[in-house]
Amino acid sequence: MSTRALPLLFLNLGGEMLYILDQRLRAQSIPGEKARKVMNDIITTMFNKKFMEELFKPQELYSKKALRTVYDRLAHASIMRLNQASMDKLYDLMTMAFKYQVLLCPRPKDILLVTFNHLDAIKDFVRDTPNILNQVDETFRQLIDMYSCLSAGEFQLIRQTLLIFFQDMHIRVSIFLKDKVQNSNGRFVLPISGPVPWGTEVPGLIRMFNCNGDEVKRVEFTTGGNYISPQREGSFELYGDRVLKLGTNMYSVSRPVETHMSGASKNLASHTKENATPNPLAKEELNFLARLMGGLEIEKPNGSEPGFRLNLFTTDEEEEYAALTRPEELSYKVINIQATQDQQQNEQLARIMGEFEVADQPSQSMSKGDDLLAMMDKL
């Protein structure tokens, strides 16, 4: 398992989250000023300096529930609220989109290009806000410093670590099903044609050499696909053409996106239910999460500014039905960190948690989003 996979996982999932939220904000005709505030607040929180410092420390990936808690926190960093069903759908879309991108990367190193595509798009979201843009650029430079020197083998280990994280997730997504890149069981269809990885040759030729290294024979064979050579390698610099399209915004053309539990995922639910018995790694995982979330600084919203609820479904009825029919084992309940007990046991954690300020909530009711906000108030 790679200890360098977490920043790539977090930033790519965060990029997908912003794509989806941007699409839904436009679909629900949220006024431009409110929509920009939501995107700016989330991106500001996501690229908080202390948060990034914790994220970039070498560490193993933690559970889906722990990471899901961080995204719950991010999604509610502004005046927008999501209820449990919409948050579940948001997380499903995020994870399945990035899983697809990791699977389709021509070579392991191209995961970095996918990340750069997400960051390029995030920079476009905040292009009129220089201070937030500087935060994103700083993270860009950290990525370049950390990953530009890694070998192909280290990138392969990162890719393998990410695929292990995603291996039991088979949520069907309407966009993927319509484009015929996903089967009805939730598994992706990998192409057998297209550009080969940069630095490799189009298959179809076997060359044989003698003991002196001289080519002595060539044999051609028919391949099962239509392969072409890539025109050029994507840029790994702060600015440049990434060439690779994975990680760009697939919601730029508005179309409804639905998620469905595949039969395989429903059957898996009974096997994936987490044991209620305390896990020996649980305390360390919660401490890790507390360190991450201790770096999140949320500006207190103006009390006079009304919040709003964002629905990732077409109607409220669909949202309510999804909440009732989703298997409990596959609904990522939010982790509640018992900060008081940890403060008595760990001075460093107490200091970090002391820096963790949760925004005061607007006095008016936020309807279905209140349950998630109540969870955050307990941290």
Secondary structure, 3 states (H helix, E strand, C coil): CCCCCHHHHHHHHHHHHHHHHHHHHHHCCCCHHHHHHHHHHHHHHHCCHHHHHHHCCCCCCCCHHHHHHHHHHHHCCCCEECCHHHHHHHHHHHHHHHHHHHHHCCCCCHHHHHHHHHHHHHHHHCCCCHHHHHHHHHHHHHHHHHHCCCCHHHHHHHHHHHHHHHCCCCEEEHHHHHCCCECCCCCECCCCCEECCCCCCCCCEEEEECCCCCEEEEEECCCCCCEECCCCCCCCCCCCCCCCCCCCCCCCCCCCCCEEECHHHHHHHHHHCCCCCCCCCHHHHHHHHHHHHHCCCCCCCCCCCCCEECCCCCCHHHHHHHHHHCCHHHCCCCCCCCHHHHHHHCHHHHHHHHHCCCCCCCCCCCHHHHHHHHHHHCC
